[in-house]
Amino acid sequence: MYWVYVLLSLRDQHHYYGLSADVSSRVKQHNAGKVRSTKARRPFVLIYSEKVGSLAAARERERYLKSAAGRHFLMKMLTESKGSGSPPA
């Protein structure tokens, strides 16, 4: 099983989209500065995660979330979850 996840940089409010078999350890790596592409944007908070069945499906889903339609979907999900009082993922 793989996870597709979205992080929010608390430094500059940018989003980072990724995939991993272990989201919690991957988020720790991002926040520890061990990921070159996110090192300068620390700290991060996990704002969305989604379980996906295979690596190929996770790559496809990550690609979708990076698209305009995927960003719209994500913002809708996050807005709805704020209204319900429950976490997004």
Secondary structure, 3 states (H helix, E strand, C coil): CEEEEEEEECCCCCEEEEEECCHHHHHHHHHCCCCCCCHHHCCEEEEEEEEECCHHHHHHHHHHHHCHHHHHHHHHHHHHHHHHCCCCC
